[in-house]
Amino acid sequence: MNKLIPQTILNNIPDLYATAGELNPKCHVKLFTPNSDWNWYIIEFSKENSDTCYGYVDGAEAELGYFSLRELEELFETFALGVERDICFKPTRLSKVKKMRTKE
């Protein structure tokens, strides 16, 4: 069970590699740290292991890559002010997310 994202939302995220051919995939969920400027935008989610995500990570550098939901949850458990889900975020195309992030 995932603490950051409700199962109903996870069910609607494409499985890993499902959007591999898309030039401008949709980011379905935004995770962030309130005490820093790190953001994780989930494009794909592994239904097989319910942990691995593929998406856009904007922190020290901005890049596409894989990350673990469990590791992000552990940040919260360890530091009490860790990763949160942006409940106001609506699914948005990657190109628009990149533009929004460069304006901040």
N, CA, C and O atoms as CSV, one atom per row, in Angstrom:
chain,resi,resn,atom,element,x,y,z
A,1,MET,N,N,0.841,-1.190,0.000
A,1,MET,CA,C,0.000,0.000,0.000
A,1,MET,C,C,0.885,1.251,0.000
A,1,MET,O,O,1.910,1.315,0.678
A,2,ASN,N,N,0.465,2.210,-0.759
A,2,ASN,CA,C,1.223,3.447,-0.906
A,2,ASN,C,C,0.598,4.540,-0.055
A,2,ASN,O,O,-0.621,4.712,-0.056
A,3,LYS,N,N,1.425,5.275,0.670
A,3,LYS,CA,C,0.921,6.335,1.548
A,3,LYS,C,C,0.814,7.684,0.847
A,3,LYS,O,O,0.057,8.553,1.279
A,4,LEU,N,N,1.568,7.857,-0.231
A,4,LEU,CA,C,1.591,9.153,-0.905
A,4,LEU,C,C,0.449,9.341,-1.901
A,4,LEU,O,O,-0.076,10.444,-2.055
A,5,ILE,N,N,0.072,8.255,-2.575
A,5,ILE,CA,C,-0.885,8.370,-3.676
A,5,ILE,C,C,-2.000,7.342,-3.501
A,5,ILE,O,O,-1.717,6.152,-3.361
A,6,PRO,N,N,-3.251,7.773,-3.506
A,6,PRO,CA,C,-4.364,6.824,-3.388
A,6,PRO,C,C,-4.377,5.826,-4.557
A,6,PRO,O,O,-3.999,6.157,-5.680
A,7,GLN,N,N,-4.816,4.618,-4.265
A,7,GLN,CA,C,-4.854,3.565,-5.281
A,7,GLN,C,C,-5.702,3.961,-6.486
A,7,GLN,O,O,-5.380,3.587,-7.614
A,8,THR,N,N,-6.772,4.706,-6.264
A,8,THR,CA,C,-7.628,5.117,-7.385
A,8,THR,C,C,-6.858,5.976,-8.391
A,8,THR,O,O,-7.121,5.909,-9.592
A,9,ILE,N,N,-5.920,6.770,-7.912
A,9,ILE,CA,C,-5.091,7.585,-8.808
A,9,ILE,C,C,-4.034,6.713,-9.470
A,9,ILE,O,O,-3.809,6.824,-10.675
A,10,LEU,N,N,-3.378,5.841,-8.694
A,10,LEU,CA,C,-2.357,4.953,-9.256
A,10,LEU,C,C,-2.922,4.091,-10.379
A,10,LEU,O,O,-2.236,3.824,-11.366
A,11,ASN,N,N,-4.166,3.657,-10.230
A,11,ASN,CA,C,-4.798,2.814,-11.254
A,11,ASN,C,C,-4.912,3.518,-12.601
A,11,ASN,O,O,-4.972,2.859,-13.639
A,12,ASN,N,N,-4.942,4.847,-12.596
A,12,ASN,CA,C,-5.109,5.610,-13.833
A,12,ASN,C,C,-3.794,6.061,-14.469
A,12,ASN,O,O,-3.807,6.694,-15.524
A,13,ILE,N,N,-2.668,5.745,-13.845
A,13,ILE,CA,C,-1.362,6.096,-14.403
A,13,ILE,C,C,-0.920,4.959,-15.324
A,13,ILE,O,O,-1.011,3.794,-14.936
A,14,PRO,N,N,-0.447,5.266,-16.527
A,14,PRO,CA,C,0.005,4.203,-17.435
A,14,PRO,C,C,1.124,3.360,-16.813
A,14,PRO,O,O,1.932,3.851,-16.024
A,15,ASP,N,N,1.145,2.087,-17.188
A,15,ASP,CA,C,2.180,1.177,-16.711
A,15,ASP,C,C,3.536,1.575,-17.302
A,15,ASP,O,O,3.600,2.291,-18.301
A,16,LEU,N,N,4.611,1.105,-16.676
A,16,LEU,CA,C,5.955,1.404,-17.179
A,16,LEU,C,C,6.069,1.045,-18.657
A,16,LEU,O,O,5.582,0.000,-19.091
A,17,TYR,N,N,6.699,1.896,-19.404
A,17,TYR,CA,C,6.981,1.772,-20.844
A,17,TYR,C,C,5.755,1.980,-21.730
A,17,TYR,O,O,5.878,1.916,-22.953
A,18,ALA,N,N,4.593,2.224,-21.163
A,18,ALA,CA,C,3.372,2.391,-21.961
A,18,ALA,C,C,3.401,3.660,-22.807
A,18,ALA,O,O,2.739,3.718,-23.843
A,19,THR,N,N,4.145,4.668,-22.393
A,19,THR,CA,C,4.190,5.930,-23.142
A,19,THR,C,C,5.542,6.140,-23.820
A,19,THR,O,O,5.875,7.259,-24.209
A,20,ALA,N,N,6.321,5.065,-23.962
A,20,ALA,CA,C,7.698,5.172,-24.472
A,20,ALA,C,C,7.789,5.868,-25.826
A,20,ALA,O,O,8.788,6.536,-26.095
A,21,GLY,N,N,6.799,5.738,-26.673
A,21,GLY,CA,C,6.849,6.354,-27.995
A,21,GLY,C,C,6.323,7.777,-28.050
A,21,GLY,O,O,6.425,8.435,-29.086
A,22,GLU,N,N,5.769,8.256,-26.961
A,22,GLU,CA,C,5.176,9.595,-26.951
A,22,GLU,C,C,6.236,10.679,-26.770
A,22,GLU,O,O,7.113,10.566,-25.914
A,23,LEU,N,N,6.145,11.720,-27.578
A,23,LEU,CA,C,7.085,12.834,-27.469
A,23,LEU,C,C,6.723,13.779,-26.326
A,23,LEU,O,O,7.594,14.429,-25.748
A,24,ASN,N,N,5.432,13.848,-26.007
A,24,ASN,CA,C,4.972,14.779,-24.977
A,24,ASN,C,C,3.972,14.068,-24.052
A,24,ASN,O,O,2.777,14.362,-24.079
A,25,PRO,N,N,4.478,13.123,-23.227
A,25,PRO,CA,C,3.566,12.361,-22.372
A,25,PRO,C,C,2.927,13.230,-21.293
A,25,PRO,O,O,3.354,14.354,-21.032
A,26,LYS,N,N,1.911,12.679,-20.691
A,26,LYS,CA,C,1.186,13.385,-19.634
A,26,LYS,C,C,1.788,13.052,-18.268
A,26,LYS,O,O,2.050,11.888,-17.963
A,27,CYS,N,N,2.002,14.070,-17.463
A,27,CYS,CA,C,2.403,13.907,-16.061
A,27,CYS,C,C,1.111,13.796,-15.258
A,27,CYS,O,O,0.268,14.692,-15.309
A,28,HIS,N,N,0.954,12.708,-14.521
A,28,HIS,CA,C,-0.312,12.427,-13.839
A,28,HIS,C,C,-0.358,12.881,-12.389
A,28,HIS,O,O,-1.423,13.226,-11.875
A,29,VAL,N,N,0.800,12.883,-11.725
A,29,VAL,CA,C,0.869,13.219,-10.302
A,29,VAL,C,C,2.107,14.078,-10.070
A,29,VAL,O,O,3.157,13.858,-10.675
A,30,LYS,N,N,1.967,15.052,-9.189
A,30,LYS,CA,C,3.115,15.855,-8.767
A,30,LYS,C,C,3.366,15.592,-7.287
A,30,LYS,O,O,2.470,15.723,-6.454
A,31,LEU,N,N,4.608,15.219,-6.980
A,31,LEU,CA,C,5.058,15.086,-5.602
A,31,LEU,C,C,6.091,16.176,-5.363
A,31,LEU,O,O,6.799,16.571,-6.289
A,32,PHE,N,N,6.184,16.665,-4.139
A,32,PHE,CA,C,7.123,17.747,-3.858
A,32,PHE,C,C,7.566,17.696,-2.400
A,32,PHE,O,O,6.946,17.034,-1.567
A,33,THR,N,N,8.642,18.404,-2.115
A,33,THR,CA,C,9.082,18.577,-0.732
A,33,THR,C,C,8.812,20.024,-0.346
A,33,THR,O,O,9.305,20.934,-1.013
A,34,PRO,N,N,8.045,20.262,0.708
A,34,PRO,CA,C,7.701,21.633,1.087
A,34,PRO,C,C,8.881,22.445,1.615
A,34,PRO,O,O,8.824,23.674,1.665
A,35,ASN,N,N,9.938,21.760,2.004
A,35,ASN,CA,C,11.089,22.466,2.564
A,35,ASN,C,C,12.251,22.602,1.576
A,35,ASN,O,O,13.352,22.991,1.967
A,36,SER,N,N,12.015,22.283,0.301
A,36,SER,CA,C,13.034,22.463,-0.738
A,36,SER,C,C,12.318,22.654,-2.074
A,36,SER,O,O,11.091,22.737,-2.122
A,37,ASP,N,N,13.088,22.723,-3.150
A,37,ASP,CA,C,12.454,22.924,-4.458
A,37,ASP,C,C,12.462,21.658,-5.313
A,37,ASP,O,O,12.442,21.746,-6.540
A,38,TRP,N,N,12.491,20.489,-4.686
A,38,TRP,CA,C,12.449,19.224,-5.417
A,38,TRP,C,C,11.006,18.869,-5.769
A,38,TRP,O,O,10.096,19.006,-4.952
A,39,ASN,N,N,10.820,18.408,-7.017
A,39,ASN,CA,C,9.512,17.983,-7.515
A,39,ASN,C,C,9.670,16.718,-8.339
A,39,ASN,O,O,10.644,16.563,-9.077
A,40,TRP,N,N,8.709,15.818,-8.210
A,40,TRP,CA,C,8.665,14.589,-8.992
A,40,TRP,C,C,7.319,14.558,-9.703
A,40,TRP,O,O,6.272,14.663,-9.063
A,41,TYR,N,N,7.343,14.416,-11.019
A,41,TYR,CA,C,6.127,14.345,-11.830
A,41,TYR,C,C,6.043,12.934,-12.403
A,41,TYR,O,O,6.907,12.530,-13.180
A,42,ILE,N,N,5.023,12.192,-12.033
A,42,ILE,CA,C,4.912,10.791,-12.436
A,42,ILE,C,C,4.213,10.675,-13.785
A,42,ILE,O,O,3.091,11.149,-13.968
A,43,ILE,N,N,4.907,10.028,-14.729
A,43,ILE,CA,C,4.373,9.767,-16.063
A,43,ILE,C,C,3.893,8.320,-16.157
A,43,ILE,O,O,2.836,8.048,-16.725
A,44,GLU,N,N,4.677,7.391,-15.597
A,44,GLU,CA,C,4.350,5.965,-15.630
A,44,GLU,C,C,4.591,5.366,-14.244
A,44,GLU,O,O,5.381,5.884,-13.454
A,45,PHE,N,N,3.893,4.266,-13.970
A,45,PHE,CA,C,3.980,3.613,-12.664
A,45,PHE,C,C,3.951,2.107,-12.862
A,45,PHE,O,O,3.124,1.600,-13.621
A,46,SER,N,N,4.843,1.383,-12.188
A,46,SER,CA,C,4.899,-0.071,-12.317
A,46,SER,C,C,3.750,-0.729,-11.559
A,46,SER,O,O,3.696,-0.689,-10.330
A,47,LYS,N,N,2.849,-1.322,-12.298
A,47,LYS,CA,C,1.754,-2.069,-11.670
A,47,LYS,C,C,2.288,-3.387,-11.098
A,47,LYS,O,O,1.690,-3.974,-10.196
A,48,GLU,N,N,3.431,-3.841,-11.641
A,48,GLU,CA,C,4.026,-5.107,-11.211
A,48,GLU,C,C,4.585,-5.033,-9.793
A,48,GLU,O,O,4.298,-5.902,-8.970
A,49,ASN,N,N,5.385,-3.997,-9.499
A,49,ASN,CA,C,5.982,-3.926,-8.159
A,49,ASN,C,C,5.388,-2.818,-7.282
A,49,ASN,O,O,5.773,-2.681,-6.121
A,50,SER,N,N,4.469,-2.037,-7.817
A,50,SER,CA,C,3.793,-0.956,-7.076
A,50,SER,C,C,4.775,-0.014,-6.382
A,50,SER,O,O,4.521,0.471,-5.280
A,51,ASP,N,N,5.909,0.234,-7.055
A,51,ASP,CA,C,6.925,1.086,-6.456
A,51,ASP,C,C,7.632,1.965,-7.490
A,51,ASP,O,O,7.763,3.172,-7.287
A,52,THR,N,N,8.077,1.386,-8.568
A,52,THR,CA,C,8.900,2.102,-9.539
A,52,THR,C,C,8.066,3.054,-10.380
A,52,THR,O,O,7.020,2.691,-10.919
A,53,CYS,N,N,8.557,4.281,-10.477
A,53,CYS,CA,C,7.912,5.300,-11.304
A,53,CYS,C,C,8.895,5.797,-12.352
A,53,CYS,O,O,10.110,5.769,-12.152
A,54,TYR,N,N,8.354,6.245,-13.458
A,54,TYR,CA,C,9.140,6.948,-14.465
A,54,TYR,C,C,8.524,8.330,-14.579
A,54,TYR,O,O,7.304,8.473,-14.659
A,55,GLY,N,N,9.376,9.344,-14.586
A,55,GLY,CA,C,8.827,10.679,-14.696
A,55,GLY,C,C,9.891,11.744,-14.774
A,55,GLY,O,O,11.070,11.466,-14.991
A,56,TYR,N,N,9.452,12.952,-14.597
A,56,TYR,CA,C,10.299,14.134,-14.669
A,56,TYR,C,C,10.650,14.546,-13.247
A,56,TYR,O,O,9.767,14.798,-12.427
A,57,VAL,N,N,11.935,14.612,-12.963
A,57,VAL,CA,C,12.411,14.997,-11.638
A,57,VAL,C,C,13.095,16.350,-11.764
A,57,VAL,O,O,14.016,16.518,-12.563
A,58,ASP,N,N,12.647,17.299,-10.982
A,58,ASP,CA,C,13.198,18.648,-11.015
A,58,ASP,C,C,13.718,18.978,-9.623
A,58,ASP,O,O,12.952,19.260,-8.702
A,59,GLY,N,N,15.035,18.937,-9.497
A,59,GLY,CA,C,15.677,19.221,-8.214
A,59,GLY,C,C,16.960,19.970,-8.470
A,59,GLY,O,O,16.943,21.096,-8.968
A,60,ALA,N,N,18.083,19.345,-8.129
A,60,ALA,CA,C,19.385,19.948,-8.422
A,60,ALA,C,C,19.556,20.098,-9.932
A,60,ALA,O,O,20.137,21.074,-10.406
A,61,GLU,N,N,19.052,19.133,-10.670
A,61,GLU,CA,C,18.990,19.148,-12.136
A,61,GLU,C,C,17.583,18.718,-12.517
A,61,GLU,O,O,16.869,18.130,-11.705
A,62,ALA,N,N,17.189,19.004,-13.737
A,62,ALA,CA,C,15.887,18.543,-14.231
A,62,ALA,C,C,16.142,17.447,-15.255
A,62,ALA,O,O,16.888,17.643,-16.215
A,63,GLU,N,N,15.510,16.279,-15.044
A,63,GLU,CA,C,15.743,15.164,-15.956
A,63,GLU,C,C,14.608,14.153,-15.876
A,63,GLU,O,O,13.864,14.101,-14.897
A,64,LEU,N,N,14.495,13.355,-16.928
A,64,LEU,CA,C,13.576,12.231,-16.947
A,64,LEU,C,C,14.306,11.025,-16.378
A,64,LEU,O,O,15.488,10.823,-16.656
A,65,GLY,N,N,13.606,10.223,-15.581
A,65,GLY,CA,C,14.251,9.041,-15.025
A,65,GLY,C,C,13.316,8.244,-14.138
A,65,GLY,O,O,12.128,8.546,-14.023
A,66,TYR,N,N,13.876,7.222,-13.513
A,66,TYR,CA,C,13.124,6.319,-12.653
A,66,TYR,C,C,13.365,6.674,-11.191
A,66,TYR,O,O,14.455,7.107,-10.816
A,67,PHE,N,N,12.335,6.487,-10.374
A,67,PHE,CA,C,12.464,6.716,-8.938
A,67,PHE,C,C,11.503,5.805,-8.195
A,67,PHE,O,O,10.561,5.266,-8.778
A,68,SER,N,N,11.749,5.639,-6.905
A,68,SER,CA,C,11.005,4.712,-6.064
A,68,SER,C,C,10.056,5.463,-5.131
A,68,SER,O,O,10.470,6.379,-4.420
A,69,LEU,N,N,8.788,5.070,-5.139
A,69,LEU,CA,C,7.833,5.671,-4.201
A,69,LEU,C,C,8.185,5.319,-2.759
A,69,LEU,O,O,8.036,6.149,-1.862
A,70,ARG,N,N,8.649,4.098,-2.533
A,70,ARG,CA,C,9.012,3.692,-1.165
A,70,ARG,C,C,10.125,4.569,-0.605
A,70,ARG,O,O,10.090,4.967,0.559
A,71,GLU,N,N,11.113,4.866,-1.446
A,71,GLU,CA,C,12.206,5.722,-0.978
A,71,GLU,C,C,11.706,7.129,-0.661
A,71,GLU,O,O,12.163,7.749,0.299
A,72,LEU,N,N,10.773,7.631,-1.459
A,72,LEU,CA,C,10.211,8.951,-1.180
A,72,LEU,C,C,9.401,8.931,0.113
A,72,LEU,O,O,9.455,9.884,0.890
A,73,GLU,N,N,8.654,7.860,0.351
A,73,GLU,CA,C,7.898,7.725,1.603
A,73,GLU,C,C,8.829,7.680,2.808
A,73,GLU,O,O,8.515,8.238,3.860
A,74,GLU,N,N,9.972,7.018,2.658
A,74,GLU,CA,C,10.929,6.919,3.760
A,74,GLU,C,C,11.469,8.290,4.152
A,74,GLU,O,O,11.790,8.517,5.318
A,75,LEU,N,N,11.570,9.192,3.204
A,75,LEU,CA,C,11.994,10.554,3.537
A,75,LEU,C,C,11.036,11.168,4.544
A,75,LEU,O,O,11.461,11.823,5.495
A,76,PHE,N,N,9.742,10.955,4.335
A,76,PHE,CA,C,8.736,11.485,5.249
A,76,PHE,C,C,8.869,10.847,6.626
A,76,PHE,O,O,8.848,11.539,7.643
A,77,GLU,N,N,9.008,9.521,6.653
A,77,GLU,CA,C,9.097,8.811,7.930
A,77,GLU,C,C,10.361,9.193,8.696
A,77,GLU,O,O,10.352,9.235,9.926
A,78,THR,N,N,11.435,9.468,7.982
A,78,THR,CA,C,12.708,9.802,8.620
A,78,THR,C,C,12.742,11.238,9.123
A,78,THR,O,O,13.192,11.499,10.239
A,79,PHE,N,N,12.266,12.172,8.296
A,79,PHE,CA,C,12.421,13.587,8.623
A,79,PHE,C,C,11.124,14.282,9.026
A,79,PHE,O,O,11.153,15.457,9.393
A,80,ALA,N,N,10.005,13.596,8.968
A,80,ALA,CA,C,8.689,14.114,9.358
A,80,ALA,C,C,8.188,15.252,8.475
A,80,ALA,O,O,7.018,15.626,8.564
A,81,LEU,N,N,9.026,15.793,7.648
A,81,LEU,CA,C,8.584,16.803,6.685
A,81,LEU,C,C,9.207,16.411,5.355
A,81,LEU,O,O,10.193,17.002,4.915
A,82,GLY,N,N,8.625,15.420,4.734
A,82,GLY,CA,C,9.212,14.870,3.519
A,82,GLY,C,C,8.387,15.187,2.302
A,82,GLY,O,O,7.961,16.324,2.099
A,83,VAL,N,N,8.167,14.188,1.504
A,83,VAL,CA,C,7.482,14.335,0.229
A,83,VAL,C,C,5.971,14.326,0.430
A,83,VAL,O,O,5.441,13.541,1.216
A,84,GLU,N,N,5.290,15.210,-0.291
A,84,GLU,CA,C,3.827,15.290,-0.263
A,84,GLU,C,C,3.297,15.266,-1.688
A,84,GLU,O,O,4.019,15.573,-2.637
A,85,ARG,N,N,2.033,14.899,-1.824
A,85,ARG,CA,C,1.373,14.954,-3.128
A,85,ARG,C,C,0.666,16.295,-3.258
A,85,ARG,O,O,-0.025,16.737,-2.340
A,86,ASP,N,N,0.846,16.934,-4.399
A,86,ASP,CA,C,0.148,18.186,-4.688
A,86,ASP,C,C,-1.286,17.837,-5.082
A,86,ASP,O,O,-1.535,17.401,-6.205
A,87,ILE,N,N,-2.216,18.029,-4.165
A,87,ILE,CA,C,-3.606,17.630,-4.412
A,87,ILE,C,C,-4.311,18.553,-5.406
A,87,ILE,O,O,-5.397,18.224,-5.882
A,88,CYS,N,N,-3.720,19.687,-5.721
A,88,CYS,CA,C,-4.304,20.610,-6.700
A,88,CYS,C,C,-3.800,20.362,-8.121
A,88,CYS,O,O,-4.342,20.917,-9.078
A,89,PHE,N,N,-2.767,19.531,-8.260
A,89,PHE,CA,C,-2.181,19.276,-9.576
A,89,PHE,C,C,-3.132,18.452,-10.434
A,89,PHE,O,O,-3.673,17.442,-9.984
A,90,LYS,N,N,-3.329,18.888,-11.657
A,90,LYS,CA,C,-4.143,18.166,-12.641
A,90,LYS,C,C,-3.203,17.569,-13.682
A,90,LYS,O,O,-2.173,18.171,-13.986
A,91,PRO,N,N,-3.531,16.396,-14.240
A,91,PRO,CA,C,-2.671,15.818,-15.276
A,91,PRO,C,C,-2.344,16.853,-16.360
A,91,PRO,O,O,-3.229,17.510,-16.909
A,92,THR,N,N,-1.055,16.973,-16.644
A,92,THR,CA,C,-0.542,18.032,-17.510
A,92,THR,C,C,0.547,17.464,-18.411
A,92,THR,O,O,1.342,16.631,-17.978
A,93,ARG,N,N,0.583,17.909,-19.650
A,93,ARG,CA,C,1.613,17.461,-20.589
A,93,ARG,C,C,2.999,17.897,-20.106
A,93,ARG,O,O,3.157,18.960,-19.506
A,94,LEU,N,N,3.985,17.061,-20.378
A,94,LEU,CA,C,5.353,17.304,-19.930
A,94,LEU,C,C,5.886,18.650,-20.407
A,94,LEU,O,O,6.555,19.351,-19.647
A,95,SER,N,N,5.604,19.017,-21.639
A,95,SER,CA,C,6.109,20.295,-22.160
A,95,SER,C,C,5.599,21.475,-21.332
A,95,SER,O,O,6.332,22.437,-21.101
A,96,LYS,N,N,4.355,21.401,-20.892
A,96,LYS,CA,C,3.786,22.479,-20.081
A,96,LYS,C,C,4.400,22.490,-18.674
A,96,LYS,O,O,4.652,23.558,-18.116
A,97,VAL,N,N,4.638,21.308,-18.106
A,97,VAL,CA,C,5.283,21.223,-16.789
A,97,VAL,C,C,6.666,21.852,-16.857
A,97,VAL,O,O,7.048,22.613,-15.968
A,98,LYS,N,N,7.415,21.538,-17.903
A,98,LYS,CA,C,8.761,22.108,-18.051
A,98,LYS,C,C,8.703,23.626,-18.159
A,98,LYS,O,O,9.533,24.321,-17.572
A,99,LYS,N,N,7.735,24.146,-18.901
A,99,LYS,CA,C,7.586,25.606,-19.027
A,99,LYS,C,C,7.228,26.239,-17.686
A,99,LYS,O,O,7.772,27.284,-17.329
A,100,MET,N,N,6.317,25.613,-16.942
A,100,MET,CA,C,5.928,26.137,-15.629
A,100,MET,C,C,7.124,26.176,-14.691
A,100,MET,O,O,7.297,27.141,-13.947
A,101,ARG,N,N,7.941,25.149,-14.718
A,101,ARG,CA,C,9.081,25.057,-13.809
A,101,ARG,C,C,10.161,26.075,-14.153
A,101,ARG,O,O,10.831,26.573,-13.248
A,102,THR,N,N,10.351,26.397,-15.417
A,102,THR,CA,C,11.392,27.363,-15.778
A,102,THR,C,C,10.977,28.782,-15.420
A,102,THR,O,O,11.834,29.656,-15.295
A,103,LYS,N,N,9.672,29.032,-15.252
A,103,LYS,CA,C,9.184,30.370,-14.879
A,103,LYS,C,C,9.328,30.641,-13.387
A,103,LYS,O,O,9.329,31.797,-12.965
A,104,GLU,N,N,9.451,29.578,-12.579
A,104,GLU,CA,C,9.516,29.759,-11.116
A,104,GLU,C,C,10.876,30.223,-10.675
A,104,GLU,O,O,11.103,30.424,-9.482
